[in-house]
Amino acid sequence: MDLKLSFHIFCVSLVVYVYGQEVAVSSTAGEFIGTTEETTFSGVQYKIKQFLGIPYAKPPVGDLRFRKPEPLPKLQTPFRATRYGFICPQIILPSKPLVGTQDEDCLHLNIFVPTQTPDNTNGHAVMVWIHGGGFILGSSDEYDSKILSGFGNVLVVTINYRLGPLAFFSTMDSNCPGNFGLWDQMLALNWIRDNIGAFGGDVNRITIFGESAGAISGEMQGMKRENIGVIHRIIASSGSPSVRSMNCSRNTLTGARVMAGKVGCDLKSTAEMIECDRNITWQDYMGAINALSQDSNSIEYFIFDPVVDGDFIKDEPRDLYERAKTQTIEELEVFKSFDLLSGMNANEGGYYLMYFVEDVDKFMPTREEMRNVYIPAALNLVYNRTFPSAIKQVIENE
């Protein structure tokens, strides 16, 4: 073999060994084999140990569909955590192409560990990302978490949770109460508490953070007494359970029957309906619902926000502030025990432009168009109500 070619192969092999070498971690959940990777931010290189696609619950398929997630027994063989898992089935939006492969077996998490010395003798601070997406889309691998892990010298965990009609479908009774995506998140947080120490994380410094639906989720997790000692801080970006556009006490049974009817499952009792829904493949189920979602006459049924189920969410979040003026609310008392950082993303209102115009780059409305068309439409979309002309004038002037 040519000497130069041999040397070249040797160097390539060395690079793969150094920057893609396998690392193993043993925890109470099993042994996980990840890789050492490299990332660059602001001209600085960081080495990160990453573990991808780790299952934290039994696959929510078959009889486990429309049920709370169940813990996964300890893995008996080493798990190769070297690639992202499936993303959860989603509502398809034309403006939001899918990134990843959908499958109902999607309850996975990813761990990114900096190789720098921890800032604390107990290990790295832990940040758990809950992705946004209106509770109907998104995944744990939308962002390159190696950057935050390296630059921030923090251990980052990103999680998947069930979405849309497989997560927040509710018959408003015990047969299918809904909020399964929130229960997924809670189980993932318990997995992290029990295992993250083995990866170098400090179990006494676990922060959950998210944006939009991820922020709402994080704050809802912060109202659960079971999460005291599991998480310690919450960062919520552009999302709150009290947002006026979210109605957790809405009637969902009519929509549930409409959607079940599209797959031949609109049966007399909700128990029969859910049992029938469990026997439909997720592809047929989501395909029928995605087709129905394109019908503007059915849009009222396609709100997959969390619901008041008397279990995870006991009261309408929008009413808690007023009620707290005259009585003690347990959920708010629990919430006060966590540190909270809350804020908004800049210019995020521009996201709604896609609902009004075909080409955002050419969107140059006149003041009259803003006054008569776009401002009223935006207010109706977000708040589902009309506003006095004085309010619209203030917005117009701004």
C-alpha positions, 0 to 999 in steps of 0.5 A: 500500500502507498505510504501516504495513503497508509498514513492518511488512513491512520490519521483518519482512524485516529480522529475517529477514535479521539472524537468519536470514541465510545464511552460507557456509563452504568446507572440504575437503569442499565448500561449506556454506551455513548460517544465523545463528540466535538463542537465549536461555539464563538471560536472555542472548541468543546468536547462533549460526551453524548448519549442519544435515544435513551428510553425512559418508559415502556413504549406507549403502544397497544394497550398502553396507548391513552394511558399514563406512561409506565417505568421501563425495567432495568435494561439487561444488556448495554444500550447503544445510545449513539443516535436519536430515537424516533420523534413522536407522531405529530400534527403536520403543518405546511410551514413546519417540515418534519425533522426526524422519523415519527413512531409511537415508540418515542419516549426517549431522552438525550444526555450531553455531558461536558468534559470540563471540570464541574463547577461543584464537587457534587457534579455538573448542574443539570438543565432539562429541556422541554421542547415547544410546539403547541403540544402538537409538534416538536422533538428533543433533537431540534437544537444542538445541545452540545453547544449549551453543554460545552459553553455553559459547562452544564449537563443538558438533557432533552426529552420527547413526550407524546403530542397532539391526539396521542397525548391530549385526546380526552373523553373527559372521563376515566377512560381517556382523561388526557394529559399523557404528555405531561405524565411523560415529562414527569416520568422522564424527570424521575428517571433523570433524578434517579440516574443523572448522578451516574452521568456526572450530574448534580441531583440537587441542581436540576433546572427544567427549561422550555419555550412556548408549550415547553414553558407551559409544561415546565410551570405545570410541572412546578405545580406538582407536589411530586416534583419537590426534590426532583426539580429545583428551578424553572426557566419559562420562555414565552409561555404560561399556563394562565395565558388567556388563549389556552382553555384547559376546561374546554369540552373535548368530548365532541371533538373526541367523537368526531376524530374517533369517527374518522377511523370508524370508532365512534361507538356508544360508550367512551370505553368502547371508543377508546378500546377501538382507537387502541387497535388502529395503527398510529399511522392510520390514526394520525393520517385521518386526523391530519386530513381532518385538520385541513378542514377549516370547519373542523378546526375547533376540534384540533386544540390539543392543549392540556385539560382539567382532568382532576388529576394532573390539573385539578383547576383551570390555570387561568382562574388560579390568580383570582382564586388565590386572592381569597383562598390558599391554592395548593398548586401555587404554594408548591410553585412558590417553592421553586426558583423561577425565571420567566420572560419572552422571546424578542419578535416572536409575534412574527411567527403568526404571520404565516397564518395571514400571508403567503410570502412573509418576505413581501409582507408590507401592509398599509396602515389601513390594512393593519387597522382593518384586517391584520390587527383584528385577525391577530387579536381574534386568533390569539384571544378569540374575542373582539377588543375596543377600538381604543385597544386596537389603536394603541396596537396600531400606533405601536 
